[in-house]
Amino acid sequence: MAAERLFNRPVWVQVRCPGCEERRLNVRVNIELLSISNPVHKKDLAVRLTDDADPFFLYNLVISEEDFQSLKSQQGLLVDFSAFPQKFIDLLQQCIQEQNKDIPRFLLQLVSSASVLDHTPVSLNVVETNPFKHLTHLSLKFLPGNDAEIKKFLASCLKCLKEDKLMLEEKLRKTEEDLTRQLSYTQQSLSERNRELDKLKHEWTSHTTALTNKHSQELTNEKERALQAQAQYQQQHEQQKKELENVHQRSVQQLQNRLSELEVINKDLTERRYKGDSTVRELKAKLSGIEDECQRAKQEVLSLRRENTTLDAECHEKEKLVNQLQTRVAVLEQEIKDKDQLVIRTKEVLDATQEQKVILEESTEKKQSHIEKLEATIKSLSAELLKANEIIKKLQGDLKTLMSKLKLKNTVTVQQEKLLAEKEERLQKEQRELQEVGQSLRMKEQEVCKLQEQLETTMQKLEESKQLLKTNENARTAVLSQLRNQSSHFSSVCLPELYRTSTRQSHQLPVSSTEGRHLDFSVWFRMLMA
């Protein structure tokens, strides 16, 4: 079994229990995809809720593909099992983004039927809030972890902590080694820097003494220059002072004239300001009165609106009551009609019962004696029934064990049905391939038939050619026998004459030796054939 971790982060969850206040809890959500390949390859989604502060807080949920189909039909989900984990993680991411806001749009709710979260099933709801209503996008039911699961979870936590501890110890050892190296290096560099500092101090003292001597000479020279400059500046200052006093007196006279003008303007402005203040006070008084009237009007409007809403509600309730009463009146009228019919029927039944009563009284006396006999048999049967109840209890226990076995068999049959479906698909593919092979075989059989026909025709032609060959051989043997018979005659009679004619022709025609031989042979052959 291989596990692929998809999500592992802490999320703020709103805990809701009956009879207690809502509170927020930081819960770690761990999502893993479990792939099982024995006996059938399938995937399960495992979701685990834990609290880092409380190690005994453990809730588990395992969703198989079959469970997801029922969850999909119950909650109207539009995604498949393969896309469900990523969509669930997206919803959790949106809850994490909104958790620090005052009014979050997406939030997680952990709802419990018990008053305390203590080994009771809970449901985790992903809720979207809007001004109209709270929309629950997803609701998952988690089961609390039993002792074995909690021990397993704590063991895994302890294993992780030990691994972290070993990692930290290794890091600490390495950092200690690095720091010791750095310390030794810094100590060496510090000793070198101290030596350099001592050298620099010695150089600096010699340099400062030389500079102090030089600056003392320069200071004496500068003091003499400063005294000479001071005398010059004092003379210039006195001349500038006299000029400035004259300028100041002129500016003072101009400012006094300006001041008198500004005082006149200031008086006009103060009078205007007093008039403006008085008008402002009057307007403020009017405004406060108007604001009071406005507030009163608003309060009256609010009270009228409230009365209007209450009147609308009362009117609506009264309309509902009128409708209910009308339906009730119609029902009662129908009941009265039914009861009148019942009264008529009961009168008829009473007459019949009185007649039957007489007959029943006679039969009761007979049946009383029969009942006494039956009571004796019932007592014996009750003892047997007690024994039968004990047997039934044993059979019920056996039935429960058989039902558990049946559930296991059902799960195995579901897996076998999946395998059968796969095998049926393979069979269909093989049947299609067989059909294709059959078609190709038919094509080849047709080709074979054509080839056989061609073979038969060729065999017929062969037989005909063999017959021709035989006839040719017979003819050849006959010709050879004739040639042998005539060769003896030819050698004795025809050859001398042939030789004479050939020599005459050779004297008459200038031809080459080969052509002559060819002509002799052709003449000889003609004569032979004749």
C-alpha positions in Angstrom: 0.0 0.0 0.0 1.5 3.3 -1.2 0.5 6.7 0.4 0.8 10.0 -1.4 0.5 13.1 0.8 -1.6 15.9 -0.9 -2.2 18.4 1.9 -0.9 18.9 5.5 -1.6 22.3 7.1 -3.2 23.7 10.2 -6.6 25.4 9.7 -8.9 27.4 12.1 -12.2 25.5 12.6 -15.4 26.7 14.2 -16.5 24.1 16.8 -20.3 23.8 17.3 -21.7 21.6 20.1 -25.3 21.6 21.5 -25.5 23.4 24.9 -22.1 25.2 24.7 -20.8 28.3 23.1 -19.1 28.3 19.7 -15.3 28.4 19.8 -12.4 28.4 17.4 -9.9 25.5 17.3 -6.6 25.2 15.3 -6.9 21.7 13.7 -4.3 20.1 11.4 -5.9 18.6 8.2 -3.9 15.8 6.6 -5.1 14.5 3.2 -3.5 11.3 1.7 -4.2 9.2 -1.4 -3.9 5.5 -0.6 -3.3 3.2 -3.6 -3.9 -0.5 -2.9 -2.9 -3.1 -5.5 -3.7 -6.4 -3.7 -6.0 -8.1 -4.8 -7.5 -5.4 -7.0 -5.9 -2.0 -7.9 -7.9 0.7 -6.3 -7.5 4.2 -4.7 -8.8 5.5 -1.3 -8.8 9.1 0.0 -7.8 9.3 3.7 -8.5 12.5 5.7 -7.2 12.9 9.2 -8.0 15.7 11.7 -5.5 16.3 14.6 -4.6 19.0 17.1 -0.9 19.8 17.6 -1.7 20.9 21.2 -3.8 17.7 22.1 -2.2 14.4 20.9 -5.4 12.4 21.8 -7.5 14.6 19.4 -7.8 12.2 16.3 -10.6 11.9 13.8 -10.4 9.7 10.6 -12.3 9.4 7.4 -11.5 7.0 4.5 -13.5 7.5 1.2 -13.3 4.7 -1.4 -14.6 5.1 -4.9 -17.9 3.3 -3.9 -18.4 5.6 -0.9 -17.7 8.6 -3.1 -20.5 7.6 -5.4 -23.0 7.6 -2.5 -21.6 10.9 -1.2 -21.9 12.4 -4.7 -25.6 11.4 -5.0 -26.4 12.6 -1.5 -24.8 16.0 -1.7 -25.2 16.7 -5.4 -21.5 16.9 -6.2 -20.4 17.5 -9.9 -16.9 16.2 -9.8 -15.4 12.7 -10.2 -13.4 10.8 -7.6 -10.1 11.6 -9.4 -10.8 15.4 -9.3 -12.4 15.4 -5.8 -9.2 15.6 -3.7 -7.9 18.8 -5.5 -11.3 20.5 -5.3 -11.4 19.7 -1.5 -7.9 21.2 -1.1 -9.0 24.3 -3.1 -11.9 24.8 -0.6 -9.5 24.4 2.3 -7.1 27.0 0.7 -10.0 29.5 0.4 -10.8 28.9 4.1 -7.2 29.5 5.1 -7.2 32.8 3.0 -10.4 34.0 4.7 -9.7 32.8 8.3 -8.0 36.1 9.5 -10.9 38.3 8.3 -13.6 39.5 10.7 -16.4 38.2 8.5 -14.9 35.3 6.5 -16.6 34.2 3.3 -15.5 30.6 3.6 -15.2 28.8 6.9 -14.9 25.3 8.3 -17.4 24.1 10.9 -16.8 21.0 13.1 -20.3 20.0 14.3 -20.8 17.4 17.0 -24.1 15.9 18.3 -22.6 15.6 21.8 -22.0 18.5 24.2 -18.2 17.8 24.3 -15.8 16.6 21.6 -15.1 13.2 23.3 -15.1 10.0 21.2 -18.3 11.0 19.3 -18.6 11.2 15.5 -18.4 14.7 14.1 -19.1 16.3 10.7 -16.8 18.7 9.0 -18.7 21.3 6.9 -17.2 23.7 4.3 -19.6 26.7 4.5 -19.9 29.8 2.3 -21.5 32.7 4.0 -23.4 35.5 2.2 -26.0 38.1 3.4 -28.8 35.8 2.4 -27.9 32.4 3.8 -25.1 29.9 4.7 -24.4 27.5 1.9 -22.8 24.1 2.8 -20.6 23.1 -0.1 -19.4 19.8 1.4 -20.2 17.8 4.6 -17.9 14.9 5.6 -18.6 12.7 8.6 -15.5 11.8 10.7 -15.2 8.9 13.2 -13.1 9.3 16.3 -9.9 7.3 16.5 -10.0 4.2 18.8 -7.2 3.3 21.1 -5.3 1.3 18.5 -5.5 4.2 15.9 -4.5 6.8 18.6 -1.5 4.6 19.6 -0.6 4.2 15.9 -0.8 7.9 15.3 1.2 8.7 18.5 3.8 6.2 17.4 4.1 7.8 14.0 4.3 11.3 15.7 7.0 9.9 18.0 8.9 8.4 15.0 8.8 11.8 13.2 9.9 13.6 16.4 12.8 11.1 16.7 13.8 11.7 13.1 13.6 15.4 13.6 15.7 15.1 16.8 18.3 13.1 14.9 18.4 15.6 12.1 18.7 18.5 14.6 21.4 16.7 16.5 23.3 16.2 13.3 22.8 19.9 12.3 24.0 20.9 15.8 27.1 18.8 15.6 27.9 20.3 12.2 27.2 23.8 13.4 29.4 23.2 16.5 32.2 22.0 14.2 31.8 25.0 11.9 31.7 27.4 14.9 34.8 25.9 16.4 36.6 26.3 13.1 35.4 29.8 12.7 36.4 30.6 16.3 39.9 29.3 15.8 40.1 31.3 12.5 38.8 34.5 14.2 41.2 34.1 17.1 44.1 33.9 14.7 42.9 36.8 12.7 42.3 38.8 15.9 45.9 38.3 17.1 47.1 39.4 13.6 44.8 42.5 13.8 46.1 43.3 17.3 49.6 43.3 16.0 48.6 45.5 13.1 46.8 47.8 15.6 49.9 48.2 17.7 51.9 49.1 14.6 49.3 51.6 13.6 49.2 53.2 17.1 52.9 53.7 17.1 52.8 55.2 13.6 49.8 57.4 14.6 51.6 58.8 17.7 54.6 59.8 15.7 52.4 61.3 13.0 50.2 63.3 15.5 53.3 64.8 17.2 54.6 66.0 13.8 51.2 67.4 13.0 50.7 69.2 16.3 54.1 71.0 15.8 53.2 72.0 12.3 49.7 73.2 13.3 51.0 75.2 16.2 53.2 77.2 13.8 50.3 77.6 11.4 48.0 78.8 14.3 50.4 81.6 15.3 50.6 82.8 11.7 46.8 82.7 11.3 46.3 84.7 14.6 48.4 87.5 13.3 46.5 87.5 10.0 43.2 87.4 11.9 44.1 90.5 14.1 44.9 92.4 10.9 41.6 91.3 9.3 39.6 92.2 12.5 40.8 95.8 12.4 39.8 96.1 8.7 36.4 94.6 9.4 35.7 96.9 12.4 36.2 99.9 10.2 33.9 98.5 7.5 31.3 97.6 10.1 31.1 101.1 11.5 30.6 102.6 8.0 27.8 100.0 7.3 26.2 100.6 10.6 25.8 104.3 9.9 24.3 103.5 6.4 21.9 101.0 7.9 20.7 103.4 10.6 19.7 105.9 7.9 17.9 103.2 5.9 16.2 102.0 9.1 14.8 105.4 10.0 13.3 105.8 6.5 11.7 102.4 6.6 10.2 103.1 10.1 8.5 106.2 8.9 7.0 104.3 5.9 5.8 101.5 8.2 4.1 103.9 10.6 2.2 105.4 7.7 1.2 101.8 6.5 0.2 100.9 10.1 -2.3 103.8 10.3 -3.9 102.7 7.1 -4.2 99.1 8.2 -5.8 100.2 11.6 -8.6 101.9 9.6 -9.1 98.7 7.5 -9.0 96.6 10.6 -11.9 98.5 12.2 -14.0 98.0 9.1 -13.3 94.3 9.1 -14.1 93.9 12.9 -17.5 95.5 12.3 -18.2 93.2 9.4 -17.0 90.2 11.5 -19.4 91.0 14.4 -22.3 91.3 11.9 -21.3 87.9 10.4 -21.0 86.2 13.8 -24.5 87.4 14.7 -26.0 86.0 11.4 -24.1 82.7 11.9 -25.6 82.4 15.4 -29.1 83.0 14.1 -28.6 80.4 11.3 -27.2 77.8 13.8 -30.3 78.3 16.0 -32.5 77.7 12.9 -30.4 74.6 11.8 -30.7 73.0 15.3 -34.5 73.5 15.2 -34.7 72.0 11.8 -32.5 69.0 12.8 -34.7 68.3 15.8 -37.8 68.4 13.6 -36.0 66.0 11.1 -35.1 63.5 13.9 -38.7 63.6 15.1 -39.9 63.0 11.6 -37.4 60.0 11.2 -38.6 58.5 14.5 -42.2 58.8 13.4 -41.4 57.2 10.0 -39.6 54.3 11.9 -42.5 53.8 14.2 -45.0 53.9 11.3 -42.9 51.4 9.4 -42.8 49.0 12.4 -46.6 49.4 12.8 -46.9 48.7 9.1 -44.8 45.5 9.3 -46.7 44.3 12.4 -50.1 45.0 10.6 -48.9 43.2 7.5 -47.8 40.2 9.6 -51.1 40.2 11.5 -53.0 40.5 8.2 -51.1 37.6 6.8 -51.7 35.4 9.9 -55.4 36.2 9.8 -55.6 35.3 6.1 -53.8 32.0 7.0 -56.4 31.4 9.9 -59.3 32.2 7.6 -58.0 29.7 5.0 -57.4 27.1 7.7 -60.9 27.6 9.2 -62.5 27.4 5.7 -60.7 24.1 5.1 -61.7 22.9 8.6 -65.4 23.8 7.9 -65.3 21.8 4.6 -63.7 18.8 6.4 -66.3 19.0 9.3 -69.2 19.1 6.8 -67.8 16.1 5.0 -67.3 14.3 8.4 -71.0 15.1 9.3 -72.2 13.5 6.1 -70.0 10.5 6.7 -71.3 10.1 10.3 -74.9 10.3 9.1 -74.2 7.4 6.7 -72.4 5.6 9.6 -75.5 6.0 11.9 -77.7 4.4 9.2 -75.3 1.5 8.8 -74.9 1.0 12.5 -78.7 0.7 12.9 -78.8 -2.0 10.3 -75.8 -3.7 11.9 -77.5 -3.5 15.4 -80.5 -5.4 14.1 -78.2 -8.0 12.6 -76.1 -8.3 15.8 -79.1 -8.8 18.1 -80.1 -11.8 15.9 -76.5 -13.1 16.0 -76.3 -12.5 19.8 -78.8 -15.2 20.4 -76.9 -17.6 18.2 -73.6 -16.6 19.8 -74.8 -17.2 23.4 -75.6 -20.8 22.4 -72.2 -21.2 20.7 -70.3 -19.6 23.7 -71.5 -22.3 26.0 -70.1 -24.9 23.6 -66.9 -23.0 23.1 -66.4 -22.4 26.9 -65.9 -26.1 27.4 -63.6 -26.2 24.3 -61.6 -23.2 25.8 -60.9 -25.1 29.0 -59.4 -27.9 26.9 -57.4 -25.4 24.9 -56.0 -23.7 28.1 -54.5 -27.0 29.1 -52.8 -27.4 25.7 -51.6 -23.7 25.8 -49.8 -24.3 29.1 -47.9 -27.2 27.5 -47.2 -25.1 24.4 -45.8 -22.1 26.5 -43.1 -24.3 27.9 -42.2 -25.5 24.4 -42.3 -21.8 23.2 -39.7 -20.8 25.9 -37.4 -23.5 24.6 -38.1 -22.3 21.0 -37.2 -18.7 22.0 -33.8 -19.8 23.4 -33.2 -21.7 20.1 -34.2 -18.5 18.1 -31.7 -16.4 20.1 -28.9 -18.8 19.3 -30.0 -18.7 15.6 -30.0 -14.9 15.7 -26.4 -14.9 16.9 -25.5 -17.3 14.1 -27.4 -15.0 11.7 -25.3 -12.0 12.8 -22.1 -13.8 12.1 -23.4 -15.0 8.8 -24.4 -11.4 7.9 -20.9 -10.2 8.6 -19.5 -13.0 6.4 -22.1 -12.0 3.7 -20.8 -8.4 3.8 -17.3 -9.7 3.3 -18.5 -11.9 0.4 -20.4 -8.9 -1.1 -17.2 -6.8 -1.1 -15.3 -9.8 -2.8 -18.2 -10.2 -5.3 -18.1 -6.5 -6.2 -14.3 -6.8 -6.9 -15.0 -10.0 -8.9 -17.7 -8.3 -10.9 -15.2 -5.5 -11.8 -12.7 -8.2 -12.9 -15.5 -10.0 -14.9 -16.4 -6.6 -16.6 -12.7 -6.2 -17.5 -12.6 -9.8 -18.8 -15.8 -9.3 -20.8 -14.3 -6.2 -22.4 -11.2 -8.3 -23.3 -13.5 -11.1 -24.7 -15.3 -8.5 -26.8 -12.0 -7.2 -28.2 -10.8 -10.8 -28.9 -14.2 -11.6 -30.6 -13.8 -8.5 -32.8 -10.2 -9.6 -33.7 -11.6 -13.1 -34.4 -14.2 -11.6 -36.8 -11.5 -9.6 -38.5 -9.3 -12.7 -38.8 -12.3 -14.7 -40.2 -13.0 -12.0 -42.8 -9.3 -12.1 -43.8 -9.5 -15.9 -43.9 -12.5 -15.7 -46.2 -10.6 -13.3 -48.5 -7.7 -15.7 -48.5 -9.9 -18.7 -49.2 -11.4 -16.8 -52.2 -7.8 -16.1 -53.4 -6.9 -19.8 -52.9 -10.0 -20.8 -54.9 -8.9 -18.5 -57.8 -5.3 -19.9 -57.6 -6.7 -23.5 -57.7 -8.7 -22.6 -60.8 -5.6 -21.1 -62.3 -3.7 -24.3 -61.3 -6.3 -26.5 -63.0 -6.1 -24.5 -66.2 -2.3 -24.6 -66.1 -2.5 -28.4 -65.5 -4.8 -28.8 -68.4 -2.4 -26.8 -70.6 0.5 -28.9 -69.3 -1.3 -32.2 -70.2 -2.1 -30.7 -73.6 1.6 -29.7 -74.0 2.7 -33.2 -72.9 0.4 -34.8 -75.5 1.9 -32.4 -78.1 5.4 -33.4 -77.0 4.5 -37.1 -77.3 3.1 -36.6 -80.8 6.2 -34.5 -81.7 8.4 -37.3 -80.3 6.5 -39.9 -82.3 6.8 -37.8 -85.4 10.5 -37.2 -84.7 11.2 -41.0 -84.4 9.3 -41.6 -87.6 11.3 -38.9 -89.4 14.6 -40.3 -88.0 13.7 -43.8 -89.2 12.9 -42.4 -92.6 16.1 -40.5 -92.6 18.1 -43.5 -91.7 16.5 -45.5 -94.5 17.1 -42.8 -97.0 20.6 -42.0 -95.9 21.9 -45.2 -97.3 20.3 -44.4 -100.6 21.5 -40.9 -100.5 25.1 -41.9 -99.9 25.2 -44.2 -102.9 23.1 -42.3 -105.5 22.4 -38.7 -104.6 25.8 -37.6 -103.1 27.8 -37.7 -106.4 25.1 -35.8 -108.2 24.9 -33.3 -105.4 28.6 -32.8 -105.4 28.6 -32.1 -109.1 25.8 -29.5 -108.9 27.5 -27.8 -106.0 30.8 -27.5 -107.8 29.0 -26.0 -110.8 27.3 -23.5 -108.7 30.5 -22.7 -106.9 32.2 -21.9 -110.2 29.2 -19.7 -111.2 28.7 -17.7 -108.0 31.5 -15.9 -106.1 30.4 -16.6 -102.5 32.3 -17.2 -99.3 33.1 -20.7 -98.0 30.5 -20.6 -95.2 27.7 -19.4 -97.5 28.6 -22.2 -99.9 28.4 -24.8 -97.3 25.0 -23.4 -96.2 23.7 -23.5 -99.7 25.0 -27.1 -100.2 23.3 -28.2 -97.0 20.0 -26.5 -97.9 20.0 -28.2 -101.4 21.0 -31.5 -99.8 18.1 -31.1 -97.3 15.6 -30.4 -100.1 16.6 -33.3 -102.0 16.5 -35.5 -98.9 12.9 -34.3 -98.2 11.9 -35.0 -101.8 
